Amino acid sequence: MTKSDLELLIEKHGNDIYRFCYHLTGSQYDADDLYQDTLCKAYEIRTRIKRLGDGALLEKERNYCLGIAIRLYKNSCRKKANHVEESLDNEEKKYSERLASGFKTEENIERKEMLAQIRERIRALPLKQRSVIYLFYFSNLPIKDISSLLHIPVGTVKSRLNKAKSALREDLEDVWNEWRG
């Protein structure tokens, strides 16, 4: 991978990589750092990332960058241990800004609250399950690609997906019943 290849990767898939970083971290500040660290690491090890072809095959390079992001995030989690990312004041400020920016109807507010609870439940999953959920549902990667990206067997990916979905189903059943009224 050359410098121009990396630039092309950022141009075509930079948003996907950033969104994945945001899903992993849950905060814009941490996502910015993870995104930058991921791209720096990709450039640093660019000789290991083989140029796969013109344009269309950048997808595999994007997946490689997602793998870098996961490894960097795991390392930072080990260092932070049980660090709390945002205070309640920040959450209240964000909620007020959302209300002021156009979420006027009660239904939209309730929907946004439900989505926030879903995101919170996903973030509460163990990292192994959470990363598989994000790769499968948010990055739309097939199970086989997730397996090679994380260097785990296909059966392990399926097992983690199943455990994560079961845990979310149980947690979110109460949220759904509450939301439906």
N, C-alpha and C positions, 0 to 999 in steps of 0.2 A: 504494500500500500504506500503510495507516494503522498506528498503533501496535498497535491491537487485531488487525489482520490479521497482523502479525508475531508477536504472541502466539499466535494460532491456528496459524500455520505451525509455531512451535516446539512447541506442544502436539501437533500431528498428525505432524510430520516431524522433530522435533528429534533423536530417536534415530537416524534414518537419516542425517541430516547429520553427527552426531557419529561414527557408525561409519565413515562415509566418511572423515572427518578422521583417524580412528585408522588406517585402512588406508593412507592416504597417508603419514602420519608414522611409524607403527610404534611410537610410544610414547605412553603416556597423558598425560604432561606436555605434549608437543608437540601432541597432539590437543586437549587442553583449550584451549591457547592459540589454535590454529587455529580451533576451533569458536567461541570467543568473538570472535575477530577477524572471522570470517565473518559472524556475526550483527550485530556492530557496523557492518560495512561495508554489509550489507543494509539496516540501519536508516538509515544515513547516506545511501544512495542510493535510499531508499524511493520517492521521487517517480518514479524511472525504472522501477520495478517496478509495472506496471499491475495493478490488482486484476482478477483474471480471473473472478470469480464466487464464489458461495457454496459453501464446503466442498470439493466434489469436484474443482475445478480448482486446488487448492493444489499439485498435483503439479508444474505448470510453475514455480511459485514455488520449490518445493523444488529443482528442477533448476537454476534460476538461482542459488540459494545454493550448489549443488555447483560450479557454474562459478566463483563467487567464491572458494570454498575452493581450487580448483585454481590460480587465478591468484595468490592470496596465498601458497600453498605454493611455487609456482615462484619467486616473489620472495624468499621466505625461503631457498630453496635456493641461489639466486644469491649471497646474502649470506654464507651459511655455508660454501659451497664444499665442502670435504671434511671437515666436522666429524663426529667420531665421537660418536654419541648415547649409547651405554651401554657401560659397562665390563664386563669379564668377571665381576667380582665381582657386579654387579647381575644378570647372567644366572644365575649360580650361585644367588643368593638366590632369584630367581623360580622356578627349577627346584625348589629345596628346598621352597618354599612350596606349589608345585603337588603335590608328592609328599605333603606333610603334609595337604593338603586333600582327600584321598580317591582319588587315582590309585594304587590299591594293586596291581592285577595287572600282571604284566609286559607283557601284551598292550596294556593301556591306556597304559602308559608308552611302549612302542614306537610306538604310534599317535600319541601327543602329540609325540614326537620327530620323526616323519615330517611331521606337520602344521607343526611349527616349521621344518623344513627347507624345506617348500613355501613358507611365508610368507617365509622368508629369500631364496629364489630369486626370488620375485615382487618383493621389495624391491630386488633386485639389477638388475632390468630398468631400462632407461632410463625416465625420468619420462614421456615421451610414450606409451610402450607400457604402463607400469604404470597410468597414469591411465585409459587406455582399458579395460584389464582390470578395474579396480575398478568403473568405471561400468557396464560390460556385465554382469559376473558378480556383483558384490556389491550394486550399486544397481539391477540389473535394468532398465537403460535400453535401449530399442531403439537400433539403430545410427543411425537417422535423428535421434533426440534427442541422441545423443552428438555427432553431426556439428554440429548447430546450437549445442549447448552449448559446444563447443570452437572453433567457427568454422572448421571444416575440412570438406573434401568427404567424402561418404559413402565413396568409394573409399579415401580416406586412413585413415578409421576401420577399414575392413575390412583394409587392408594392415597397419596397426599391430597389430590383433588377431591376424592370421595370423602376423606375425613374432614376437609375444610368445608365442603358443601353440607355435610351432616351437621357440623358444629354451627354453621351459619343458619341452617334451616331451623335448628332448635332455638338459637338466640333470636332470630328474626320473626319467629312465629308470634311472639308476644307483641313485637313492634307492629307487625301487619294487622293483628287483631285490634290493637289499640287505634291504629290509623283508620281502619275500616269503620270503627265506631261501635 
